[in-house]
Structure formats: C-alpha cells, structure tokens
Amino acid sequence: MILYHTSNSEIRVPDIRHGRVNADFGQGFYLTPDQDFGCRWAWQDAVLNRYELDMTRLRVHTFSRAADWFEYIFHNRRAEDLIDADVVIGPIANDTIFETLGIISSGYLKPEEALQLLMIGPEYTQVAIKTQKAADQLKWIGAEKITGVEAYKASLKREQEEYQEQFAAAMMRMG
C-alpha cells in the first residue's frame, strides 16, 4: 500500500507517539493513500513524504462511514481507544477537515444526528499507524516539495464552502 504524509520536512522514521491522542483513530502516525488529498493540506515549503506499507502479519481494522466508525471516533476523541489494531483505515471525519468539530462532539446532538452530519461531504481515507510493529513495516520511499499550493488551497476552499452549505441545510432540518 502506497501512502502519503505532508510535513515541513522529510520523515524517514515516523514516530507513532507524536500524533494527537484524541484524533479520529487515536494516537498514531496518520497518512493517506490519496496523494492529491495529502497535497491539499500543504503550506509553502511543505513536502509530501511517500511510504510503502507492508501489511503482512499486521492486525488491520478497516472502517466505512457507518455507526461503528462514528462510535470509534467518538471514543477516541475522549482518548478511549477501543480497538486493538496495528493499523486502522477508514474515512476522515469531515468535521475535523471543515472545522465543525465542536458541534458534532459537544454532546449537543444525539449520536444519530451527529452521524448524519459526519456523512455530509466528500469521503477521504486516512490510515493510522498505531503500533511500532506497523511503523517498522512502513518503508520511506522519498519526499518531494509540493508545488502549486495555491491551487490546492483554492480547491479545498471550494469544497469547504459546499460542505458548509450542506451542513447548514442538515442542521436546519434537524431543527
């Protein structure tokens, strides 16, 4: 599996303990199989690190956008990792991408309402390397400077505007 990680430098040896504990899939090193998506988060002078993951003999848990995915994210955001896996693969919760996190995880909404909101917008995949065993099987292939950052930012801005319109409409329907 080829994966990408945007950073301000080459990361030849990823540190699984460097990421946030309360991220979507808990603490780990986060990557994406989508090169274009990885570039969308670039800033000037950013580099796109490229890796190959050998998933042989790893415990891999894969989610789709569904209730079990939401429950897992909900618990991880409270630093309660419920799954024993080396690698977790699944959708990125759009509330982190499009900055509506406070509404969805605040407890203001019922779980089924929060899940409905998380289903809005595009679906991007994240891969969390959660154990040292998995990190040892992640081979750094190289890194390249990301060019065309402004075009990526413009694309992300358009997507965010569409998302916010859909999100607002869904909130209005919920009353």
Summary of the structure (lengths in Angstrom):
residues: 175
radius of gyration: 16.5
end to end distance: 43.0
largest distance: 49.5
contacts: 512
relative contact order: 0.23
helix: 37%
strand: 22%
